[in-house]
Amino acid sequence: MNIEVKQGDLLAFPADLAVVNLFSDVKEMTGATAAVDRALNGDITAAVKLGDFNGKKGETLLLYTRGAMAAPRVLIVGLGCLLYTSD
């Protein structure tokens, strides 16, 4: 397996798999995750609304891009809660 980290246009980068993240408590996607969601016509948003993915730490969702991106697959990785509280 060969893993590379590069800066640039995620939608145009030719790779076997693209990876983006989502926090569980974020109300609106931004950055690369939002760009991927737009390219996939809201597939990430739909998965969240349907309860199939909510961004919990370690949770993953594999989607096929159907030509909407250079990579044929995208993996969304849940990072858990963004907000920190010390209870």
Secondary structure, 3 states (H helix, E strand, C coil): CCCCCCCCCCCCCCCCCEEEEECCCCCCCCHHHHHHHHHCCCHHHHHHHCCCCCCCCCCEEEEECCCCCCCCEEEEEECCCCCCCCC
